[in-house]
Structures are given as structure tokens and as C-alpha cells.
Amino acid sequence: MRALVLDHGRLQLLDVPLPSRHGECLVRVTMAGICGTDLELLKGYADFSGIPGHEFVGIVEAVSRPEDRHWIGQRVVGDINIGCGTCRACQDGLKEHCEARQVLGIRARDGAFAEYLTLPSCNLHPVPDTLTDLAAVFVEPVAAACRILAQVSVGPASRVAVMGDGRMGLLIAQVVAEAGASVVLLGKHDDRVEIARRMGIEARRSPGSAPGQRRRFDLVIDATGAADGLAEALGLVRPRGTVVLKSTVHAAGTMPTWPIVVDEITIVGSRCGPFAPALDLLARGAVKVDSLVTCVTGLDEYARAFREADTGLKAVFAIS
């Protein structure tokens, strides 16, 4: 099969063996999206070598366990964390924190920028017929946005700032707004700020040009992808407020920590999330994604796709 292979920062399109793992389902990948984490992998994040990619939709073509036969032919998306199944974290239902976990396209497991991948059936989720492949590619990042709602109390009284007008920021703003909060998206690109406004989200330029915004938010969510995102977030959150860090950044940042102590700020790290509510939000049209796609191309145009993902919004591979 054809696959994009990352080897010490160098990405190549190669012919590689078809994946095969005992006890897992073989999925033919139809579409896969490039996200910020994939861009960070190219910079050395997680010291990953192999096939990247973890946002995908595909069709199950074969299974290795008789009890999984009903999956054959189903269109699916997949939870990216594969736990050992026996440790305390796995037993507590927290496989994303299993110390021996594999993570699709990120840690010890080849990913979705390929014609095929494998996952255990417990990681698979059927895709409703009403959801297009292009929309289904967004299930994993929308699930990550939904994770915030499980970590932080958000409701009609919540004043929320979402920092960052990239693909993740635009998704988070929609998810949090759907939960009833008063949301302001703060961005640095006029065209993306306008996209947010067309989605019904209040959006404006970053606070450098609007000092009145400072220190008024109960919750600030950093989706900037920048090493100095936390420092900027601390300038926006009210005393005893909460900052959620949603960016995976390879570069190191430096900042004084005394404001966290003095103002009693709660810092929350947030990663992967639940697929069921994400599928529901996308199927209902509560989260809109069409305007986020700026490039759809084949694997052979991977250089262009990664450039688009780095400078634009969502680049998606149409694979099969």
C-alpha cells in the first residue's frame, strides 16, 4: 500500500506492507485530515517515526476475530488511543493515560496517512449515513473540543475566550457556544475572524488591539499553537478563573508563574475526548466544518497539503 512515512523529520510517499495486527480490524482509509499535532511531529514532537495521521474516516474491510464480523463494510472513525488493557488507567477507563499506550500516528503506532490502518474494534465508531466523509474527518478534533466540557463547568453564565482562529479554535468556539456559554474568539487573521462570525460566533482581533478585553473572562481556552499562549491567556482570565491549554506545542515557552499563584488561576490540560457527542454535534449541524476545509488532495501532493495546513486551515487527503 502507499503511505506517507516520517523518518527523523523527513516525509516521503512510499510503498509499505499492508498492516496486520492480531485481534484488530483492517480499515481502508477514505479521507484523513492534517492537524496541528501532525505539523509538530515534523518539528520533532514525540520523536515519532512512522506513518503519521490520526483524523480519519474509512471502511472496515477485514477482521481477525469472528465476533467482529458485523463491522465489515461499516464506515467508521476511530479513537486514537490504544491502551494495554490491564493497567490501572485502562481498568479505570482512562486508556489515553495508559503508560504503555499506543497512539495512532503519534506514538508507537502507524497512522492514517495511508491506504489502510488497523485498530481494535473497541476503538471504532460507526458514522451516520447523514454525515459526509469530509465532515467525518472532523470527528476526532471535535471530540477533543468536547473534552473541555467534561473538565470544566460551562453554561449560560460562563464568559469564555477562545484564543486562536485556526481549525481547532474555530471548532472549540462552536462546541462551547453550543453548551450555552457567551463566547468570544480572539484571532489574528481577518478572514478567519470573519469565518467565525459567519458561524454565529462573536470574534475579534487578539487583545493587543483591544485592551478592554483583559481580565474579564471566567474561562480562557488556548488553541493558538504558540509557546507563549499560556502567558497571553493569563492576561485575559479573571482572578480565580480557569485556563484550558489545548495546543500541543513542540517549542518551549518561558513565563513568570507568580500570577497563577497570586490570582489563584486553575490551569487545565486537555487532550482527547469522547466521540459520541462529537458525532452528534456534526450530524445535527451544530458544529459546521465546510468553511474550514481549504485543500483536498491525494497523498502524492503531500508537500502542498502540509503547506496548506501550515498556512491555511484544514488540509484533507482523499485516499480511496
N, C-alpha and C positions, 0 to 999 in steps of 0.2 A: 504494500500500500504506500501511498505518498503521504509524507508528513513533514511538518516544519520541525527541525531539530536544533535546539540551542546547545551550543558547546562552548563554554567559557566565554560567553558574551557574543559569540558569532552564531547567526541564524542562517540555516540552509534548508532548502527543499530537497529531501532525499527519499529514496525508496527504502523502506524498512519492513521487517517481518510483520505479519498480521498479529495483533496482540492476542494472547491466550492466557487466561488465569483460571485455575480450577475453582469452581463454585461461583463463577461470575457470568454476567450476561454480556454478549458481544453487541455493541451498538454501532450502527452505521451513522456517522455524523452528517447531518444535512446542513447545519449552519453553526458557526461558532463566532463569538464576539471577542474583540480585543479590549481589555480593561486596563486600568492604571497599574494593577499589580503585574500584568504581563510586561508593561513598559519598564517597571522597576526590575524585573528579572533580567532584562537585557543589561541593566546597570550593575548587576551583581547581587541583588536582593536574594536571600535564602540560599545563595551559592548553588543554584539549580542548573543542572544539565539534563537534557532530555527533551521531550515534546511538551511545550507549554500549552496553555489554554484551559479554561475551566467553565466558561459560559457557553453552553451548547444546547442544541436540540437534535434529536436523532431518532432512529427507528431500531428497535431490538430485532436482530436478525438470527441470533442463536443463543442458546442457554446450555449450561453444563449440568444443571440439576433438573430432574423431572418435575419437581414442584414449581419450577419457574416457567414452564411451557406456556402458560397463559400470557406471558409478557411478549412472546414472539409476535411481531407485526405491530406492536404498540408504539406510538410516538411518545417520546419521553424526554424529560430533563432530569438532571441528576445532582444530588447532594454531593459536594466535592470532598468531604472528609470521610476517610475510611479508617475506623478505629480497630484496635486489636481484638475487641470484644470481651476481654477478660479483666482488664484493669478496673480500678475504682471509678475513674472518669467514665469509661464505657458502661459500666454497670449502673451508673447514675444517669445515663442518657446523655452524657456530655462527650461524645466521641471527638468533637472538634478540639477537645483539650487532652485527649489521649497522648501520652508522651511518645508512644510508638506509632502514632497515626501516620498515614499517608494522605497527601492532599493532591487531588487531581491537577496535574500540570504545574504544581508548585513545590511539592515535597515528596520525593521518593516514588513518584507515580507519573507515568506519561499521561499527557492530557489530550485536549480536544482539537488541536490544530493538526488533525489527521483524518484520514478517511474512516477510521474505526477506533474505538476505545472499549475498555471493559470496566464494568462496575458491578458490585453486588446488587442483587435485586432490591435489597432493603434501602438502597440509595436512590432508587428510581421513583419518579412521579409521573403518572400519565398526564398528557397535555390535552385539554379540552379541544374538541373539534373547532370551536369558535375562535381559537387563538392561532394566528398565523405563525409560521416558523420564525419570521423576523421578530415578532413580539415575544415569542417563547425564549429567544436568546437572552432576554432581559430578566427572566425569572430569578436567576441567581443573584444579580445585583439588587433587584427589588426585594428579595428575601433578606439581603444584608441590610437594606434600609428598614425593613420591618423589625429587625433585631433591636433597633433603638427603642421601639415601643414596648418591648419586653423588659428593657433595662431601666427605663426612665418613665415616670408618670407624665403623660402628655394628655391635655384636654383643652376644653374651650378657654380656660383661664390662662393657658400657657403662652408666654411670649417667646417665640423661638426665632433665632437667627441661624440660617444655614450658610456657612461660608464656602464659597466655591461654586462656579457656574459651569463646571464640567458635567460629564454624564452622571456621575454619582450624586453630585449636589442637586441636579435637576430632578433625579429620582427621589432622593430623600425629601426634598421640599414638598413633592406631591404626596408622598406617604404620610408625612407629619401633618400636612394640611387636611388630608382625609380623616385623620384622627381628631380633627376639630380645633387644632391649635391656630393661633394667629402667627403666621409665618412670613418672614422677610428673607429673601435670598439676596446675598451680597456677592456680586461678581465683578470681574474686571474687563469683561468683553460686552460691548453694547449689543451685539447680535444675540448673544446667549441670554442676556438680561431680557431682551425682547421676547425670546422663546418662552422664558418663564412667565412673562406677563400674559402671553397668549394662552398659556396653560391655566390662567387664573391665579397665579402666584404673584404677590407683591414682590417686586425685585428692583434693586437699585445698585449703583456702583458701590464698591468697597468703601469702608468707613473713612478712609483717608480724605475723601471729598465731602463727607457728611458727619462732622464731629458730634452733632446732636444725638447720633445713634449710640454713642458709647455708654456702657454700663447700664443698659436698660433691659437686657434680656434675661429671662429665667433660665433658658437653655440655649447654648450655642453649640452647633454641630460643625466640626471642622472637616470639610471634604475638599480642601484646597489642593492636597497632594504636595504641600510645601513644608519644608522643615521648620519654618517659623510660624506655622499655623496655630500652634498652641499659644504662643506669645500674643498673637493677634486676637485669639478667642478670649484670652483673659482680659483684654481691653474692652470687651463687649458684654461680658456676663456680669450680672449684679452680684453683690456680696451674698454668699450662701447659695449661689446659683450652681448650675451644673454645666460642664463642658464635656461633650462626647467627641472622641477622636476616631474618625472614620477613615483616615488616609493611611495607607501603607507606604512609608517613605524610606528609601534606602539611605538618603543623606542624613547626617546628624545635625541637630539643631542645638543652639545654646540659648539659655534664658535664665533670668533670676526666678527662683521658686518662692520667694517670700510672699508675693501676692496671693498664692494659693493658700498659704497658712493664715495670713492676716485676714483675708476675706472669706476664709473657710469655704473654698471652692471645692466641689466634688468633681473629680476627673474620672471619666468612664471610657475605657477602651471598648471598641465594638467591632465585631468581625462578621462571621457568617450568621445567617438567620433562617427562619422557617419558610419552607417552600409553599405550604398550603395557602397562607394568606396572600403570598405574592401572586400565586396563580389566580386567586380570586380577584385581586385588585386589577390585574391585567385583563382577565376575562370580562370584567364588568366595565372596563374602560375608565376606571377611577384613576389609573396611572397611564398616562399617554406617552408613547415612545417613538411614534413615527418621525417626529421632527428631530429626534436625537441621532438618527442614522444619517451619516454623511458619506459613507462609502460602503458598497457591497461589491466584493471581488473574489476571485478564485485564489487558491493557495499560491499559484505561480506568480501572482502580483503582490507577494507578501511585503516587499520593501515599500511599495506605495501604501499598502494598508497600514503598516506601522507608522509611516509618516503622517497619514491622515489621523490616526488615533492619537498621535503626539500633539498635533497642532489643531485638530478639529474636535468633533465629538465622537460618535460611535462608528468604528470600522468593523464590518462583519464579513467573515469568509462564507461564501456559498460553496459548499464542498461536494455534496452529491444530491 
